[in-house]
Amino acid sequence: MRTFLEHLKTFLKENVRDYAMFIALLAIMAVFSLISQGNFLAPVNISNLVNQTGYLGVLSIGVTLVIVIREIDLSIGFLSGFLGAIAAVLMKFHGFSALAAILIALSLGTLAGLLNGSLVAFLGVPSFVATLAGWLAYRGALLMVTSGTGTIIINNNTFNAIGNSFIPDIPGLSNFLPQYHKLTLILGISGVVFIVLSSIAGRRRNIQRGFDVMPLDIFILQLIFISGLLLYFTFKLAAFRGISWTLVIVLIVTVIYSFVTSKTSLGRHIYAVGGNPEAAELSGIEVKKIKLIVFASMGFLSGLSGILFASRLQSATTTAGTLFELYAIAGAYIGGVSAAGGVGNVVNSLVGAFVMTTLTNGMNLLGVDISLQYIILGIVLALAVIFDVATRRRGK
């Protein structure tokens, strides 16, 4: 009989890419909490941290698929800022409703992604060059849109609620656990129960089908770890104002993209193209079509990111989108996306984006000089890429 420690060592060795960022995140949060004397883990800061991750999180999810197919998109930052400004202009100066402005921004983002995808897939333009051109063009377009006022204040309450409001609580329960947002507790606990039950059911199905499964003790430890982490954040959010609409949107995007990448033929084709484009082509996969879809998806999520950012600031500024693409790409790499393509997970990339935001938030809380912040973030990204290279070599 193998011992628990032997099982744990084997599990971590085989799944190091998937769990490294979780361990890193917990370590970072513990250090910041200790240095800030607990202020970092205050409910209000955790809530702010989650909302700050929103616009970068959706970009990291999108760019994950771009990197998986061995491409890159540098235009997403200023495209995000430009589309947020477009939504602001439509609402403030042309009387558009929030819904209409959002739909137009998302549509324009999808078209921009299709343009990038067409240049890469059909004209053979390297994605670095094609999207660098987009970076310059959207930067100029953003300056042009905001040149008249510099900052466009958004007065649409519906639009601003996306980035600043929270889901309502259950009425009539104000006397029960008054310090907590009851609906958030119910949703969080229900989510944990669902994950536990579905994981157990999935394990049973795999055993019945004769598939290999992780040892029972490690399976239980994994469920305890995931459940504990989710419950901790649930209670932290519930102790402030509950789940924000930004978090709801990010979770919906994450669930959809996780399903598409893991449960559909499109997802399998995306990873096949990233693993070996030539073999994918020979097997009947339309590689050009897959690239077009991935870039269109990236453009759509850039529009969503711009909406989340503009809504959170309640304005559009000339600097919106600055460095968004680098933070999103860094989040994807920290989340385990391979620079060689074919490897990546949207949930892990979202966690990677959360790591980047956590570092920035913690350093701002401690008053770390901005120049030192950039150096630290650069070191973290370099370590993530070194980790990727090292694990791939060991896997071979």
SELUMVO-99245 format. One record per residue (C-alpha): residue number from 1; x, y, z; residue in three letters. Coordinates in nm, 4 decimals. Layout:
N
 lumba       xx       yy       zz kemi
   NUM        X        Y        Z  ALA
...
***
This chain:
396
 lumba       xx       yy       zz kemi
     1   0.0000   0.0000   0.0000  MET
     2   0.1305   0.3387  -0.0956  ARG
     3   0.1156   0.6021   0.1742  THR
     4  -0.0745   0.9299   0.1541  PHE
     5   0.2486   1.1270   0.1155  LEU
     6   0.3541   0.9068  -0.1751  GLU
     7   0.0157   0.9606  -0.3417  HIS
     8   0.0428   1.3360  -0.2833  LEU
     9   0.3942   1.3544  -0.4244  LYS
    10   0.2933   1.1645  -0.7381  THR
    11  -0.0215   1.3747  -0.7854  PHE
    12   0.1615   1.7054  -0.7531  LEU
    13   0.4343   1.5879  -0.9875  LYS
    14   0.1840   1.4855  -1.2553  GLU
    15  -0.0377   1.7935  -1.2143  ASN
    16   0.2185   2.0583  -1.1279  VAL
    17   0.1077   2.2885  -1.4133  ARG
    18  -0.2526   2.2919  -1.2920  ASP
    19  -0.1889   2.3573  -0.9251  TYR
    20   0.1257   2.5710  -0.9187  ALA
    21  -0.0653   2.8980  -0.9610  MET
    22  -0.3079   2.8079  -0.6826  PHE
    23  -0.0184   2.7479  -0.4467  ILE
    24   0.1465   3.0704  -0.5629  ALA
    25  -0.1780   3.2644  -0.5130  LEU
    26  -0.2240   3.1364  -0.1587  LEU
    27   0.1390   3.2162  -0.0758  ALA
    28   0.1108   3.5703  -0.2157  ILE
    29  -0.2111   3.6387  -0.0272  MET
    30  -0.0655   3.5021   0.2961  ALA
    31   0.2436   3.7245   0.2655  VAL
    32   0.0421   4.0391   0.1888  PHE
    33  -0.1992   3.9635   0.4726  SER
    34   0.0876   3.9223   0.7160  LEU
    35   0.2666   4.2396   0.6087  ILE
    36  -0.0525   4.4484   0.6003  SER
    37  -0.1628   4.3120   0.9397  GLN
    38  -0.4734   4.1538   0.7906  GLY
    39  -0.5918   4.4544   0.5882  ASN
    40  -0.5292   4.2752   0.2593  PHE
    41  -0.7847   4.0047   0.3426  LEU
    42  -1.0499   4.2495   0.4639  ALA
    43  -1.3858   4.1810   0.2920  PRO
    44  -1.3902   4.5210   0.1200  VAL
    45  -1.0443   4.4631  -0.0315  ASN
    46  -1.1281   4.1099  -0.1452  ILE
    47  -1.4406   4.2453  -0.3149  SER
    48  -1.2376   4.5203  -0.4843  ASN
    49  -0.9772   4.2657  -0.5869  LEU
    50  -1.2379   4.0452  -0.7545  VAL
    51  -1.3885   4.3414  -0.9425  ASN
    52  -1.0468   4.4684  -1.0488  GLN
    53  -0.9741   4.1302  -1.2029  THR
    54  -1.2895   4.1328  -1.4168  GLY
    55  -1.1755   4.3229  -1.7249  TYR
    56  -0.8329   4.1526  -1.7253  LEU
    57  -0.9829   3.8103  -1.6551  GLY
    58  -1.1957   3.8013  -1.9695  VAL
    59  -0.8961   3.9145  -2.1756  LEU
    60  -0.6825   3.6362  -2.0250  SER
    61  -0.9490   3.3811  -2.1136  ILE
    62  -0.9556   3.4980  -2.4739  GLY
    63  -0.5817   3.5276  -2.5197  VAL
    64  -0.5406   3.1773  -2.3765  THR
    65  -0.7006   3.0332  -2.6896  LEU
    66  -0.4923   3.2625  -2.9098  VAL
    67  -0.1705   3.1365  -2.7512  ILE
    68  -0.2959   2.7771  -2.7605  VAL
    69  -0.3102   2.7984  -3.1433  ILE
    70   0.0455   2.9387  -3.1429  ARG
    71  -0.0506   3.2985  -3.2193  GLU
    72  -0.0508   3.6271  -3.0275  ILE
    73  -0.2748   3.9348  -3.0147  ASP
    74  -0.1173   4.2629  -2.9068  LEU
    75  -0.4135   4.4778  -3.0119  SER
    76  -0.6525   4.3688  -2.7361  ILE
    77  -0.5530   4.6361  -2.4836  GLY
    78  -0.6262   4.9474  -2.6847  PHE
    79  -0.9094   4.7719  -2.8688  LEU
    80  -1.0670   4.7249  -2.5247  SER
    81  -1.0117   5.0910  -2.4351  GLY
    82  -1.1391   5.2110  -2.7739  PHE
    83  -1.4591   5.0041  -2.7587  LEU
    84  -1.5282   5.1239  -2.4044  GLY
    85  -1.4944   5.4799  -2.5358  ALA
    86  -1.7266   5.4029  -2.8273  ILE
    87  -1.9925   5.2818  -2.5814  ALA
    88  -1.9453   5.5996  -2.3761  ALA
    89  -1.9791   5.8256  -2.6820  VAL
    90  -2.2943   5.6466  -2.8001  LEU
    91  -2.4638   5.6852  -2.4619  MET
    92  -2.3507   6.0380  -2.3758  LYS
    93  -2.3684   6.2170  -2.7102  PHE
    94  -2.6104   6.0118  -2.9213  HIS
    95  -2.8710   5.8996  -2.6701  GLY
    96  -2.8167   5.5243  -2.7087  PHE
    97  -2.9408   5.2959  -2.4330  SER
    98  -2.6906   5.0934  -2.2318  ALA
    99  -2.7979   4.7699  -2.4038  LEU
   100  -2.7640   4.9165  -2.7537  ALA
   101  -2.4205   5.0637  -2.6778  ALA
   102  -2.3020   4.7334  -2.5321  ILE
   103  -2.4243   4.5312  -2.8313  LEU
   104  -2.2555   4.7712  -3.0744  ILE
   105  -1.9259   4.7571  -2.8816  ALA
   106  -1.9345   4.3760  -2.8737  LEU
   107  -2.0182   4.3602  -3.2447  SER
   108  -1.7366   4.5981  -3.3374  LEU
   109  -1.4984   4.3939  -3.1228  GLY
   110  -1.5981   4.0756  -3.3037  THR
   111  -1.5440   4.2457  -3.6419  LEU
   112  -1.2012   4.3670  -3.5291  ALA
   113  -1.1159   4.0108  -3.4279  GLY
   114  -1.2345   3.8823  -3.7653  LEU
   115  -1.0077   4.1362  -3.9350  LEU
   116  -0.7062   4.0166  -3.7359  ASN
   117  -0.8004   3.6550  -3.8004  GLY
   118  -0.8361   3.7157  -4.1730  SER
   119  -0.4940   3.8794  -4.1955  LEU
   120  -0.3347   3.5892  -4.0115  VAL
   121  -0.5276   3.2950  -4.1539  ALA
   122  -0.5864   3.3939  -4.5146  PHE
   123  -0.3102   3.6422  -4.5970  LEU
   124  -0.0404   3.4739  -4.3906  GLY
   125   0.0543   3.7909  -4.2024  VAL
   126   0.2368   3.7004  -3.8785  PRO
   127   0.0007   3.7597  -3.5866  SER
   128   0.2632   3.9678  -3.4066  PHE
   129   0.2782   4.2138  -3.6981  VAL
   130  -0.0951   4.2143  -3.7732  ALA
   131  -0.1951   4.2803  -3.4141  THR
   132   0.0865   4.5299  -3.3572  LEU
   133  -0.0673   4.7284  -3.6426  ALA
   134  -0.3989   4.7006  -3.4595  GLY
   135  -0.2319   4.8172  -3.1372  TRP
   136  -0.1188   5.1358  -3.3113  LEU
   137  -0.4466   5.1911  -3.4951  ALA
   138  -0.6705   5.1448  -3.1910  TYR
   139  -0.4422   5.3632  -2.9813  ARG
   140  -0.4885   5.6399  -3.2359  GLY
   141  -0.8625   5.5749  -3.2596  ALA
   142  -0.8970   5.5982  -2.8809  LEU
   143  -0.7150   5.9333  -2.8782  LEU
   144  -0.9331   6.0550  -3.1625  MET
   145  -1.2579   5.9584  -2.9881  VAL
   146  -1.1564   6.1197  -2.6589  THR
   147  -0.9683   6.4189  -2.8033  SER
   148  -1.2560   6.6610  -2.7505  GLY
   149  -1.2992   6.6160  -2.3749  THR
   150  -1.0079   6.3977  -2.2664  GLY
   151  -1.2360   6.2065  -2.0320  THR
   152  -1.5934   6.1130  -2.1198  ILE
   153  -1.8090   6.0863  -1.8082  ILE
   154  -2.0742   5.8147  -1.8330  ILE
   155  -2.4000   5.9106  -1.6624  ASN
   156  -2.5979   5.5999  -1.7572  ASN
   157  -2.6829   5.4292  -1.4267  ASN
   158  -2.7672   5.0980  -1.5922  THR
   159  -2.4298   5.0825  -1.7644  PHE
   160  -2.2374   5.1929  -1.4563  ASN
   161  -2.4126   4.9288  -1.2454  ALA
   162  -2.2273   4.6555  -1.4370  ILE
   163  -1.8955   4.7518  -1.2814  GLY
   164  -2.0082   4.8932  -0.9494  ASN
   165  -2.3254   4.7219  -0.8291  SER
   166  -2.3992   4.3903  -0.6611  PHE
   167  -2.6731   4.1315  -0.6902  ILE
   168  -2.9672   4.2065  -0.4575  PRO
   169  -3.0110   4.0146  -0.1357  ASP
   170  -3.3132   3.8037  -0.0424  ILE
   171  -3.5797   4.0369   0.0997  PRO
   172  -3.7252   3.9713   0.4424  GLY
   173  -3.4143   3.8096   0.5913  LEU
   174  -3.2402   4.1169   0.7274  SER
   175  -3.2501   3.9834   1.0845  ASN
   176  -3.0939   3.6489   0.9919  PHE
   177  -2.7119   3.6724   0.9871  LEU
   178  -2.7325   4.0520   0.9421  PRO
   179  -2.3581   4.0822   0.8819  GLN
   180  -2.3751   3.8646   0.5681  TYR
   181  -2.5301   3.8877   0.2216  HIS
   182  -2.7618   3.5859   0.2367  LYS
   183  -2.8027   3.5218  -0.1371  LEU
   184  -2.4247   3.5171  -0.1800  THR
   185  -2.3946   3.2565   0.0955  LEU
   186  -2.6665   3.0436  -0.0624  ILE
   187  -2.5136   3.0630  -0.4094  LEU
   188  -2.1608   2.9963  -0.2821  GLY
   189  -2.2580   2.6991  -0.0669  ILE
   190  -2.4791   2.5604  -0.3454  SER
   191  -2.1876   2.5912  -0.5867  GLY
   192  -1.9595   2.3996  -0.3525  VAL
   193  -2.2220   2.1244  -0.3056  VAL
   194  -2.2646   2.1010  -0.6841  PHE
   195  -1.8905   2.0725  -0.7416  ILE
   196  -1.8537   1.8029  -0.4739  VAL
   197  -2.1474   1.5944  -0.5978  LEU
   198  -2.0528   1.6262  -0.9663  SER
   199  -1.6909   1.5351  -0.8874  SER
   200  -1.8005   1.2244  -0.6969  ILE
   201  -2.0380   1.1248  -0.9776  ALA
   202  -1.7644   1.1789  -1.2363  GLY
   203  -1.5216   0.9647  -1.0397  ARG
   204  -1.7762   0.6837  -1.0184  ARG
   205  -1.8417   0.6976  -1.3936  ARG
   206  -1.4709   0.6787  -1.4693  ASN
   207  -1.4291   0.3791  -1.2396  ILE
   208  -1.7211   0.2012  -1.4076  GLN
   209  -1.5678   0.2675  -1.7497  ARG
   210  -1.2340   0.1300  -1.6376  GLY
   211  -1.0476   0.4625  -1.6527  PHE
   212  -0.7637   0.5474  -1.4193  ASP
   213  -0.8647   0.7771  -1.1321  VAL
   214  -0.6653   0.9540  -0.8662  MET
   215  -0.6293   0.7761  -0.5289  PRO
   216  -0.9250   0.8246  -0.2949  LEU
   217  -0.7221   1.0119  -0.0316  ASP
   218  -0.5942   1.2627  -0.2897  ILE
   219  -0.9429   1.2970  -0.4367  PHE
   220  -1.0809   1.3844  -0.0938  ILE
   221  -0.7940   1.6294  -0.0317  LEU
   222  -0.8628   1.7977  -0.3659  GLN
   223  -1.2318   1.8399  -0.2828  LEU
   224  -1.1474   1.9803   0.0608  ILE
   225  -0.8984   2.2259  -0.0916  PHE
   226  -1.1352   2.3511  -0.3635  ILE
   227  -1.4365   2.3644  -0.1308  SER
   228  -1.2423   2.5446   0.1403  GLY
   229  -1.1109   2.8038  -0.1034  LEU
   230  -1.4536   2.8708  -0.2537  LEU
   231  -1.6229   2.8908   0.0861  LEU
   232  -1.3562   3.1291   0.2134  TYR
   233  -1.4111   3.3722  -0.0744  PHE
   234  -1.7886   3.3266  -0.0464  THR
   235  -1.7900   3.4375   0.3162  PHE
   236  -1.5497   3.7227   0.2452  LYS
   237  -1.7725   3.8553  -0.0343  LEU
   238  -2.0874   3.8001   0.1712  ALA
   239  -1.9368   4.0007   0.4577  ALA
   240  -1.9197   4.3069   0.2318  PHE
   241  -2.1939   4.3528  -0.0292  ARG
   242  -2.2052   4.0099  -0.1876  GLY
   243  -2.1436   3.9021  -0.5466  ILE
   244  -2.0927   4.1856  -0.7944  SER
   245  -2.2409   4.1906  -1.1434  TRP
   246  -1.8851   4.1964  -1.2752  THR
   247  -1.8162   3.8633  -1.1065  LEU
   248  -2.1417   3.7215  -1.2453  VAL
   249  -2.0363   3.8164  -1.6001  ILE
   250  -1.6850   3.6743  -1.5564  VAL
   251  -1.8218   3.3482  -1.4169  LEU
   252  -2.0649   3.3139  -1.7089  ILE
   253  -1.7830   3.3713  -1.9592  VAL
   254  -1.5619   3.1210  -1.7755  THR
   255  -1.8308   2.8519  -1.7703  VAL
   256  -1.9088   2.8971  -2.1412  ILE
   257  -1.5456   2.8894  -2.2513  TYR
   258  -1.4646   2.5973  -2.0217  SER
   259  -1.7522   2.4006  -2.1726  PHE
   260  -1.6560   2.4880  -2.5305  VAL
   261  -1.2886   2.4017  -2.4844  THR
   262  -1.3422   2.0768  -2.2924  SER
   263  -1.6745   1.9369  -2.4163  LYS
   264  -1.7115   2.0321  -2.7837  THR
   265  -1.5487   1.9398  -3.1115  SER
   266  -1.4534   2.3062  -3.1612  LEU
   267  -1.2495   2.2934  -2.8411  GLY
   268  -1.0776   1.9719  -2.9470  ARG
   269  -0.9963   2.1252  -3.2844  HIS
   270  -0.8478   2.4364  -3.1213  ILE
   271  -0.6089   2.2246  -2.9145  TYR
   272  -0.5314   2.0036  -3.2123  ALA
   273  -0.4329   2.3075  -3.4193  VAL
   274  -0.2140   2.4291  -3.1345  GLY
   275  -0.0533   2.0894  -3.0851  GLY
   276   0.0368   2.0334  -3.4499  ASN
   277  -0.1183   2.2544  -3.7222  PRO
   278   0.0097   2.0376  -4.0071  GLU
   279  -0.1289   1.7166  -3.8580  ALA
   280  -0.4576   1.8923  -3.7804  ALA
   281  -0.4857   2.0031  -4.1424  GLU
   282  -0.4172   1.6516  -4.2688  LEU
   283  -0.6815   1.5112  -4.0334  SER
   284  -0.9493   1.7296  -4.1918  GLY
   285  -0.9576   2.0207  -3.9483  ILE
   286  -1.0037   2.3606  -4.1166  GLU
   287  -0.7094   2.5354  -3.9539  VAL
   288  -0.7829   2.8733  -4.1122  LYS
   289  -1.1409   2.8615  -3.9902  LYS
   290  -1.0285   2.7743  -3.6374  ILE
   291  -0.7877   3.0694  -3.6339  LYS
   292  -1.0620   3.3002  -3.7585  LEU
   293  -1.2988   3.1836  -3.4827  ILE
   294  -1.0357   3.2242  -3.2105  VAL
   295  -0.9452   3.5783  -3.3167  PHE
   296  -1.3136   3.6722  -3.3493  ALA
   297  -1.3672   3.5407  -2.9968  SER
   298  -1.0722   3.7486  -2.8783  MET
   299  -1.2238   4.0611  -3.0332  GLY
   300  -1.5587   3.9925  -2.8678  PHE
   301  -1.3949   3.9543  -2.5268  LEU
   302  -1.1944   4.2727  -2.5867  SER
   303  -1.5248   4.4543  -2.6292  GLY
   304  -1.6555   4.2976  -2.3093  LEU
   305  -1.3377   4.3978  -2.1272  SER
   306  -1.3756   4.7560  -2.2456  GLY
   307  -1.7352   4.7627  -2.1210  ILE
   308  -1.6366   4.6276  -1.7782  LEU
   309  -1.3515   4.8767  -1.7447  PHE
   310  -1.5492   5.1816  -1.8605  ALA
   311  -1.8391   5.0813  -1.6374  SER
   312  -1.6129   5.0427  -1.3345  ARG
   313  -1.4548   5.3866  -1.3904  LEU
   314  -1.7889   5.5340  -1.5035  GLN
   315  -1.5914   5.7063  -1.7755  SER
   316  -1.3746   5.6588  -2.0825  ALA
   317  -1.0222   5.8006  -2.0719  THR
   318  -0.7365   5.8532  -2.3148  THR
   319  -0.5239   5.5961  -2.1294  THR
   320  -0.7852   5.3183  -2.1147  ALA
   321  -0.6389   4.9883  -2.2305  GLY
   322  -0.2772   5.0756  -2.1545  THR
   323  -0.0834   4.7548  -2.0790  LEU
   324  -0.4049   4.5481  -2.0693  PHE
   325  -0.2669   4.3108  -2.3303  GLU
   326   0.0546   4.2517  -2.1359  LEU
   327  -0.1262   4.1858  -1.8096  TYR
   328  -0.3685   3.9488  -1.9853  ALA
   329  -0.0894   3.7589  -2.1598  ILE
   330   0.1048   3.7428  -1.8335  ALA
   331  -0.2050   3.6065  -1.6583  GLY
   332  -0.2406   3.3359  -1.9216  ALA
   333   0.1241   3.2302  -1.8868  TYR
   334   0.1050   3.2308  -1.5073  ILE
   335  -0.2070   3.0152  -1.5472  GLY
   336  -0.0051   2.7497  -1.7285  GLY
   337  -0.0511   2.8281  -2.0976  VAL
   338   0.2424   2.6930  -2.2932  SER
   339   0.4438   2.9219  -2.5175  ALA
   340   0.4791   2.6225  -2.7520  ALA
   341   0.1016   2.6066  -2.8064  GLY
   342  -0.1495   2.3292  -2.7558  GLY
   343  -0.1612   2.3592  -2.3744  VAL
   344  -0.3808   2.5900  -2.1696  GLY
   345  -0.6879   2.6070  -1.9493  ASN
   346  -0.9230   2.9056  -1.9300  VAL
   347  -0.9969   2.8561  -1.5596  VAL
   348  -0.6274   2.8493  -1.4754  ASN
   349  -0.5708   3.1593  -1.6888  SER
   350  -0.8428   3.3385  -1.4941  LEU
   351  -0.6598   3.2415  -1.1751  VAL
   352  -0.3383   3.3673  -1.3357  GLY
   353  -0.5026   3.7039  -1.4020  ALA
   354  -0.6158   3.7050  -1.0386  PHE
   355  -0.2534   3.6466  -0.9354  VAL
   356  -0.1443   3.9511  -1.1368  MET
   357  -0.4195   4.1666  -0.9858  THR
   358  -0.3404   4.0343  -0.6383  THR
   359   0.0231   4.1354  -0.6750  LEU
   360  -0.0702   4.4827  -0.7981  THR
   361  -0.3379   4.5317  -0.5333  ASN
   362  -0.1138   4.4128  -0.2514  GLY
   363   0.1781   4.6291  -0.3567  MET
   364  -0.0475   4.9340  -0.3875  ASN
   365  -0.1873   4.8613  -0.0414  LEU
   366   0.1648   4.8504   0.0992  LEU
   367   0.2714   5.1653  -0.0848  GLY
   368   0.5366   4.9961  -0.3021  VAL
   369   0.6895   5.2360  -0.5553  ASP
   370   0.5437   5.1925  -0.9056  ILE
   371   0.8875   5.1369  -1.0595  SER
   372   0.9530   4.8474  -0.8223  LEU
   373   0.6061   4.7090  -0.8961  GLN
   374   0.6874   4.6736  -1.2660  TYR
   375   1.0179   4.5019  -1.1841  ILE
   376   0.8426   4.2520  -0.9553  ILE
   377   0.5703   4.1799  -1.2128  LEU
   378   0.8387   4.1261  -1.4762  GLY
   379   1.0203   3.8790  -1.2540  ILE
   380   0.6969   3.6902  -1.1862  VAL
   381   0.6237   3.6617  -1.5598  LEU
   382   0.9794   3.5458  -1.6315  ALA
   383   0.9494   3.2803  -1.3610  LEU
   384   0.6197   3.1618  -1.5099  ALA
   385   0.7770   3.1126  -1.8538  VAL
   386   1.0844   2.9410  -1.7030  ILE
   387   0.8459   2.7119  -1.5147  PHE
   388   0.6644   2.6325  -1.8413  ASP
   389   0.9878   2.5437  -2.0205  VAL
   390   1.1143   2.3346  -1.7295  ALA
   391   0.7926   2.1328  -1.6948  THR
   392   0.7741   2.0663  -2.0687  ARG
   393   1.1322   1.9405  -2.0731  ARG
   394   1.0662   1.7153  -1.7773  ARG
   395   0.7502   1.5877  -1.9476  GLY
   396   0.9553   1.4839  -2.2478  LYS
***
